Amino acid sequence: MIYSNSLIYIEIHESEIPWLKIFTQTPHKEFSDCSSEEKKIIWEALDIIEKEMLSYFNPTKINIASFGNMLPRVHWHVMARFENDSYFPEPMWGMKQREKFELDSPMEPFLEKIKRELDSHL
């Protein structure tokens, strides 16, 4: 876990790409079940994470998804995608397109920056 407060927590999804997941502390089934305060903080966290991913990794695209089919509770995936990642342009759950993608930048400085930004804004 990289961040937690009374409303949400944020985890790293182990992957070849930068991929974070935002969860509500209360296990709601649908986004519409969330309180106004939870909805607001989710959008703020999404905004912070997306901007930091764009700035630090310079990806081709940011993917943001919320499905809840396998894990039926509110959570969001935020992924930095690259033209040469193993699945692009497919979703990360799609068919693999190529092998041996490696990030140009290490994750640790990005995670430290995200922690600081989340702590100062949420």
C-alpha positions, -999 to 999 in steps of 0.1 A, spaced: 0 0 0 14 34 -9 -13 56 6 -43 53 30 -67 77 48 -102 72 63 -119 71 28 -95 55 3 -63 35 0 -40 31 -30 -20 0 -39 6 -8 -66 -5 -35 -91 25 -57 -99 31 -52 -136 56 -42 -162 39 -8 -165 32 18 -138 -2 7 -125 -19 19 -93 -53 10 -79 -75 32 -58 -100 15 -34 -126 29 -11 -121 19 26 -158 10 27 -165 -19 3 -192 -3 -19 -204 -24 -48 -210 6 -72 -196 41 -75 -231 55 -70 -231 39 -35 -202 61 -25 -207 93 -4 -200 127 -20 -169 129 1 -156 95 -12 -164 104 -48 -146 137 -45 -114 122 -30 -114 94 -57 -114 120 -84 -87 141 -67 -65 110 -63 -71 100 -100 -61 135 -111 -30 136 -90 -19 101 -101 -26 108 -138 -7 141 -138 23 126 -120 24 96 -144 23 119 -174 50 141 -160 74 114 -147 70 86 -173 59 105 -204 37 76 -215 18 73 -248 -15 72 -229 -30 69 -194 -57 43 -190 -82 46 -162 -107 18 -156 -132 6 -131 -148 -28 -137 -156 -46 -105 -165 -79 -122 -139 -101 -106 -137 -80 -74 -172 -66 -69 -162 -34 -50 -155 1 -60 -119 4 -72 -101 22 -100 -71 12 -121 -47 39 -133 -21 27 -158 7 45 -178 7 29 -213 35 29 -238 35 21 -275 61 -6 -269 46 -22 -238 37 -58 -241 0 -53 -247 -3 -19 -264 -27 -10 -280 -47 -39 -263 -58 -34 -227 -36 -49 -201 -61 -77 -199 -60 -83 -236 -38 -103 -259 0 -99 -255 15 -82 -286 53 -83 -279 79 -94 -253 105 -77 -231 91 -43 -223 112 -24 -197 105 10 -181 130 37 -189 125 53 -155 126 36 -121 93 34 -101 107 44 -67 111 81 -73 76 82 -88 61 64 -58 78 88 -34 65 118 -54 30 103 -54 31 98 -17 41 134 -11 15 147 -34 -13 126 -19 -3 135 16 -3 172 9 -35 173 -12 -59 147 3 
